[in-house]
Amino acid sequence: MTDEEKLDEVVKELTLLLLYLTSWEEGGMAEMAPVHRAWKGYRFEVLNALADEGLLSSSRGAESVYLTDEGVTKARALQRKYLSRE
């Protein structure tokens, strides 16, 4: 992996972590469980890459995204990786 690819991966990880940390929980509709929603204030290339990996879901016209269950799980792991005080 090149240095540029490593940097791109760190940017994706930190973007997902920031999305999670700034998200709010919305009640689910009907049978749906509550979801974590966050504003799309990040580079679209990164948001698209996270969506392609199944970590985010977004509609083009919306100003926010929601984290999938997999996205929340990964974000929590990233929170431990980057923010734990061990």
N, C-alpha and C positions, 0 to 999 in steps of 0.2 A: 504494500500500500504506500503510495507516495505521500509526501508531506501535505500536499494540497487535499488529497482524499481524506487524510486524517483530520485536517482542519474542518473540512465539510462535515465529517461525522460528528465532531465536537459541536459544531454550530447546530446541527440537527438535534443533538441530545439536549443542549442548553435551551434551544427554542421550545422543545417539548416540555422540558422542566419548567420554564417560565410560563408557558401556557397553562400547565397544571397549577402552579403556585398562584396564578392570577385568576383562575377559573372560579366560577360559582356553580352551585348545584341547582339544577332545575328539576321540578317534579316531572315524572314520566307521564305520558298520556296513556289512558286505558291500562293495558297490561305491561307497558314499558316501565322499566326501573328509572329512577332519577339519573340524569346525565350531567357531566361536567362540561360547561360551556365557557368559552373564552373569546375575547376580541381578536380579530385578525390583524394585529398590529405588527406583523413580522414579514420578512421577505417572502413573496409569493412562491419563489422557487423552493424554499425550504418547506413552506406549508404544503405545497404540492407533493414534495418528496415524502413527507410524513403521511399524507393521505394515501399515496401510492403504497406505502408500507402497511396500511390498515390501522394506523394509530390515530388518525383524525378523520372526521367526516364533515363535509362542508357543501353548501350549495352556493353556486356562483354569485347570486344576488345578495346573500346574507352577509352581514358585517361581522359575524361570529362563526366559530367552528365548535364542534363538540368532540371531546376525546372519547374514543371507543373504549371498551373494557380493557382491551389489550394496551391501548395508549395510556390509560390510568395506571395499569400495572407496571408498565415500563417507566412511566414518570416517577412513580414511587420508588422504584429501584434506582433511578437516576438521582433522586433526592438523597437517598442513602449514600450513593457514590460521591456526589459532589458536596453535600452539606453535613454529613455526619461528622461528629467531633471525636473521633477515636484516636 
